[in-house]
Amino acid sequence: MVKIVLTGRPGSGKSTVLRKIVDMLRKRGYVVGGILCPDERGPDGRRVGFRIIDIMHNNMGWLASVNQPEGPRIGKYRVNVRDALKVGVTALHNSLREADIVVIDEVGPMELLVRDLRKAIMKALSSSKHVIAIVHHRLRDSEIKQILVDKGYHVYKVTPENRNSLPSIILKHVEEEIGGNVRRIKTENDSRRHYQHPRT
């Protein structure tokens, strides 16, 4: 079972590494679901907030923004609870039903401020699905930290020195765990484009 955490300091390249991994996995025929939360910058280059994107269905909303009029505050941003639920929670629920691999960017303070999004993240992390998640380097949520320990998540620390090589390393990790099943199932039934768990 693939259980991977990416962590590292702000600006180390975690989200870039994860996006590259998603692209590589898709090219190999995996169905990837979950959420990405890239930052959004204004015309002057200053960060104005964070988007939240449903990877599988490409739905998009605002996770947090400097212009958000209401919602939980974190620093200069307010969290958009409506979009966090509509896009984020829905994406994670769908990924547990439909995806081969669930991706979470990120398990961090903004996402965890929304109760139902936190629950959806915890459900995904503790599920029997293959999961790759970015975890904030100062995560304080004891319940989530315990899930990561109990489920045996393998931690990769992203740094400016290793961020270019990590996507290939992690892809190899994933394919060592489940690549054989993908090839075998495709050989048996070429009409199945994506990996599926063998039926028992």
Number of C-alpha atoms within 10 A of each C-alpha: 14 20 22 23 20 24 24 18 14 12 11 17 18 26 22 15 21 23 16 16 20 22 13 15 17 13 10 14 14 20 21 22 27 30 29 23 22 18 16 15 12 9 7 6 8 9 13 17 22 22 20 26 24 24 23 18 13 12 15 19 19 23 28 29 22 15 11 16 10 12 15 15 16 13 8 11 21 20 25 24 22 14 19 26 18 16 25 33 22 18 25 26 16 17 25 21 10 15 21 19 22 29 28 23 23 23 22 17 16 22 22 17 16 20 13 16 22 20 14 20 25 17 16 22 25 16 13 13 19 21 25 27 27 25 23 19 14 11 13 11 12 9 9 20 12 11 15 20 10 10 14 13 19 13 16 16 16 23 17 12 10 13 17 15 11 21 20 15 12 18 17 12 14 20 15 13 14 15 16 10 16 20 13 12 18 15 11 9 9 11 9 13 14 18 21 16 11 8 4 3
